[in-house]
Amino acid sequence: MVSTSPATPDRSGSSKPDPGAWALLRATPGHTYRVFLICLIGVTFANLDHSLFTFVLTEIAEEFAWSDFDRGLYIAITFIVAGVLITQIGSLADRLGRRVVLLGATLLTPVFVVALTWAPTTVALLVARTLGFTTAGVQSPVAGTLVLEESPPRLRGLFTGVLQIGFPLGFFLASLMVPFIYETWGWRFIFLLSLLFLPYAWVIWRYLRDSAVWQRARAAREANKTLHPGIRELFKPAYRRKTILLFLGTFLYVFAYGATIMLTPYFREARGWEAREAIELVGLSFFIGAFGYILAAWFGEFLISRRNTIVAWCWLGGLAFGVMIWLTDSWWSTFLAFSAMTFFFYGAYAVMFTFIAENFPTELRVTAASFANSLAVELGLGLGPFGLSWAIGSVGWEAAFTWCAVLPVLLAGAVFLALKPLPREAVI
């Protein structure tokens, strides 16, 4: 049995042994598991929707006559605009509640994703992609905050960390269905998959409620007639340093991840693989990577601090990515290195969201998560592919990935190392 830290202070100030991890899980109320499961399925669907666009970037570029530079620029535009929108919607979740924002995003995402099926021009395609990723992307910070607030304090990191496996699971599930649709009807019809998950909005409406923590915070604001704090609150002296470092560390991390969005085109265009080979490799590697999320969450909760877990996972993931780019050639060797990369590199995000959210009080959590997490994520997702596309023309695919993915994720680990680890008993 893995144990938690040796002791935590009780209300009298004395120390008492923590129960084991399994005992804590067994004592967790069923309501927490229900909220977690609903949010996990929703986040998985949202990431499946997001993955569809990345799987057919080669076909999109060919149909709309985009150069490598054009492709990187257009990806950057969609992610940056989506990042700004997500930040604003995140603030609404702190004002109006988590449930209503999550429900609205779940209803709207399939509408915008399906519109990509018939987008006739570059402009129409970019508008649909931007709106679709905005509504899909906002589900992660809102669902993560809701799970954090509904989880027992001692298990917050585990629940919110494991929630992040919705990202690789979404890509994996898409990789099982996309090749058949692609080979049978063509690339445009893969976006119709999004319609399968539209009815899931009923589950959110029927079974999900705003957390008691958020309801108490809202009641206190209404009783005191205080305005809800906005983004500017994050830059007051008490939060300024951590806000900047959390944003910078997340941006560097996701800049590196953003560059990896171009791995499917890389496998097809630089290594000459067929679409099915590339899509299946990415999907299967993401499935293996899901276990890295779980292990990172476990390490961050029970073995070492969340901060140290982020640092270790970033550095190990960067090393694995360098090995994949420079030292592999065959499908199987690439699969093994890619799986190690997703296990650590992507798995770091399982701890990152929780670490960011726990650095701020309840009334600021979604706002902080939307700025230091989601805005940084969308900017990184946009600028990473753009920087990579620009570098490819100058130094080639492998060196471009080194400069735009390997080095940034290593630097991200160093930035997080500059932050203080949080004592778990200090988090409310």
N, C-alpha and C positions, 0 to 999 in steps of 0.2 A: 504494500500500500504506500502510495506517495502521500506524505504529510505536508501540511501547510507549515508556515514559519513556526518556530518552537513555541512562541507565546505571544499573546496580545493583551493589552491592558483592559481590565473591566472597569465598570463605572467607579469603583472605589479606588482605582489607580494601581491595584495589584495586578500581577500577571497570572494568566492561567493558560494551560495548554490548549491549542486549537484542536478541534476534532479532525479526523482524517478527511481526505478529499471525497472518498466515496460516501462517508457519513454525511458530509455536507450536501452532496448531490441527492441522497435519499431523503434528506430533510427538506429539500426545496419544494415549495408548494406547486401543485399542478398548474396553477394559473401562470406561473413563470414559464413553464415548458410550453404551454399553449401559445403565449405571446411570442416566444422564441421561434416555435415552429411556423407560425403564420408569417412572421417577418422573414425567416430563412427562405421559405418558398417564394415569397414576393421578391426578395433580393435576387434569388436565382433566376426567376423569370425576367427581371429587369436586365440582368447581365446577359441572358440569352439574347434578348432583343438587341443589346449593344454589340454582341459578337457578330451578328449577321453582316453588318456593314464591313467589319474588318476582314471577313473571310473572302469577300469578293472585290477587294480594292483593285486587283489587277483588271477585272472585267469592267469596273466602273471607269478606270483610267482609259481603257481602250475605247469604250463606247463614247465617252465625252472628249476624247482626244487630249487628255491631260499629260503633261510631261511629269517627270519625277518631282521637279520643283513645284509644279502646279498642285500635284497631289498632296505634298507636304503642306503647302500654303493653305489649301482648302480644308484639310483636316485641322490645322491650327485655328482657322477662323471659327469653325463649328465648335470646337472645344472651348475656346476662350469666351465666345459669346454665351455658350451654355454655362460656363463657370460663373459668369456675372449673374445670370438668371437664377442659378441654383442658390447662390448666396442670398439673394433677395427672398426666394421662396423659403429658404431655411429660416430666415427671420420670421416669416409668417407662421411657421410651425411653432415657434416660441410664443407667438401672440394668440393664434387661433386654436392651437392644439396639434398634436402629432397625427391623430387619426384622420382628420379631415384632409390634411395635406397628402397623406399617404394614399387615401382613397381617391382623391382627384388625380394624382400622378398615375395610379394604376389604371384608371379609366382612360386617360389621355394618351399614354404611351403607345398602345397598339394602333391608335388612330394615326399618329405621326409616322410610326415605323412602316405601316402598311402603305402609306402614301409614297414611300420610296419605290414601290412596285411600278408606279405609273409616272414618276417624275420625268418630264420631257426635256428639261434643260438643266444645266449646271446650277443655276440659281434656285430652281424649284427643288432640286436634290439637296442643296445645302440648307435651305430653309427647313425642309422636312427632317433632315438629319439633326440639325441644331435643336429643333423643338422636341424631337423624339429622345435625343440624349439628355436634354434638360429634364424631362419628366421621368426618364429612367434613372438618371444620375441622382436626382434629389431623394430617391427612395432609400439610398444607402445611409446618409446621415440621419434621416428621420427615423428609419427603422432601427438603426444602431442606438440612437439616443433612447428610444422607447424600450428596447431590450435592456439597456444599461439601467434605466430607472426602475424596471420591473424585476431586476435580478437581486438576489441577496447580496449585500455589500461584499462578502468574502468571495463571491463567485462572479462578480461583474465581468472581470477580465476574461474568464473562461467563456461565458455566454456570448459576450460581444465579440470575442475573438473567433469563436467557432462560427458565429453568424457570417463572418467574412468568406467562408467557403462557398457562399452563394456565387461569388465571382468565378472561381474556376469551375464550379458545377454548371453554371450557365453556359460557359464555353464548351464544356464537355458534352452536355446534352444537345447543344446546337450541332456539334461535330457529328453526332449520331444521325441527325436528320437532314442536315444541309447537303451532303454529297448526293443522296438519292434525288432530292428535289432539283438540285443543280444539274445533274446529268439527265434528268427526265424532262424538265420544263424550262430550264435556263435559270440564270442567276437572279433575275428580278423576282421570281416567284418565291424565293426563300423568305422574303419579308412577310409573306402571308402567315408564316408560323406564329407571328405575334398575336394573331386573332385567337389562337387556342387558349390564351391565358386571360382574355378579357373577362370571362365570368368569375375570375378569382377576386374581382372587386367586391362581389357579394360576400365572400368569406370575411374580408376586412370590415365591411359594413356591419356584418352580423356578429362577429365574435371579438373584434378588437375595440378597446376603449383607451382613452387617455390615462396616463399613469396618475396615481394618487399624489405623487411628488409634484408633478406639473400642476395638478388641480389645486394643491395647497399653495403653490407659488403664485398662481393666478389669483386665488382668493386673497392672498396677502397684498398683492399689488392693488386689487380693487378696493380693499378695505383702507389701504393707506393712500389711495388715489395717486399712485405713482405711475409714471410712464414706463413702458417696457424698455430696458436698456438696448441700445442699438450697437452697430459694429464699432462705433467710436469708443464704446466702453472698453473694448479689448485693448485699446492703446493708452489707457490710463496707467499711471506708474505701477500699480499693483500687478498688471497683466502684460505690460508692453514687451518686456524682454522675452517672456515665454511665448507670447503671440508671434513675435518675429521669428524666433528660433524654430518654433513648431511649423510655421508656414514655410520657412526656408528648407528645413529638413524634409518636409513632405513634398515640396516642389521638386527638389533634387531627386528624391526617390521616384516620383511619378514622371518626371522628365525622362528618367532612365526607362521606366515602364512604357511611357509613351512611344519611345523609340522601338520597343519590342512589338508594338502594333504592326510594324512593318516586317515582322518575321515571316508571315505567310507570303507576302510578295517576294521576300528574299529567297525563300526556299523554291519558289516557282520561277522567278526571273533570273536569279544568280546561280542557283544549283540545278535548275532545269527539271524540277519535280512536277508531276501532274497535280491537278487541284485536289483530288481525293487524297493523295499521299500527304500533301502539306496540311490539309484541314484535319485529317485523322491524327497526324503527329501532334499538332497543336492541341487538339481536344484531349487526347490520351495523356499528354504531358500535364495538362491542366488538372486532369483527374488525379494524377499522382501528387501534384502540387497541393491538392486539398488537404492531404495529410500533414503537410508542412504548416498549414494554418492551425490545425488542431494542436500539433506539437508546440508551436510557438505560443499559443494561448495557454497551454498547460505549463510550459516553462515560465511564462510571465506571471502566472497566477500562483504557482506553488514552489518553484525552484529558484529562480533568480528574478530580479526586478524587471518590469516591463521595458524600461529604458535599455537595460543591458541586453535583453532579448532582441530588441529592434536592432541594436548595434551589431550583435553577433550574426543575426540573420541577413542583414544587409551586406556585411563583408563576405560571408560564405556564399551568398547568392551572386555577388559580383564576380567572385573567383570562378564559380561554376559557369557563369555566362561567358567569361573569357575563354574557358576551356571549350565550350560548345562552338564558339565562333571560329577559333583558331586551330583547334586540334581534332575536330570531327569531320567526317566526310560521308559515311554511309548512313542510311536511315536509322539503323539500330543504335549506332554510336551517338548520333545526334539526339535520338529519343532519350537515351540514358542521361546525357549531359543536360538536355533541356528539362528533363524531369527533376534533376538535382537543382537546376536553376529555379524552376517554379516552386520547388519545395521550400527553398530558403528565401530567394529574392521576393517572390510574391507573398510567401507566408509571413513575412515581416509585417504586412498590413493588418494581420489578425490582431496584433498588439498595438499598432499605431493609433487606430481609431480610439481605443479605450484610453490610451495614454493621453491623447489630446483632450478627450472629453473630461477626464478626471482632473485636469489642470484648471477647470473652471467650475464655478457654482452652478446650481440647477438652472437658475434663470438665464444663464448665458450659454448653456451647453450646446444647443442646436445652432445658435448664432456663431459660437466659436468653432463648432464642427464644420459649419458651412463655409467659414472663412479660412481657418487654418488647415482644414481638411479638404472640403469639396472645391473651393476656389483654387487652392494650390493644386489639387488633382486635375481639374479641368485645364488650367494653364499648362501644367506639365504634360498632360495628354496631348495638348495642341502643339506646344513648342517642341516637344521631343521628336515627333515625326517630322516637323518642319526642319529642325536642326539636322536630323539624320538625312533627309532628302537633299538638303543643301550640301552636306558633307560627302554624300555618295559620289557626286560629280567631281569632287576634288581628290578624294583619297580612296575611294572604293568602298564596298559594302563592309568588309571586315573592320577596317580602320575606323570607319564611320560609327559602327556599333561600339567600338572600344571607347571612342571619345564621347559618344552621346548616350551610352548606357552603362558600360562597366565603370568608368570613372565617376559619373554622377551618383551611382548607388553607393559607391565606397565613400564619397564625400557626405552623402546623406547620413550614413552611419556615424561619421565624425561629428556632424552637427547635433545629432541626438545625444551624443556623448557629452556635449556641452550643457545639456539640461540636467537638472537634479532629479534623481529617482524619487517617486512619491511614496511615503509611508502609507500602506494600505489602510491603516486605521484612521488616517487623517482625511480620507475621502468620504464625503457624505452623499 
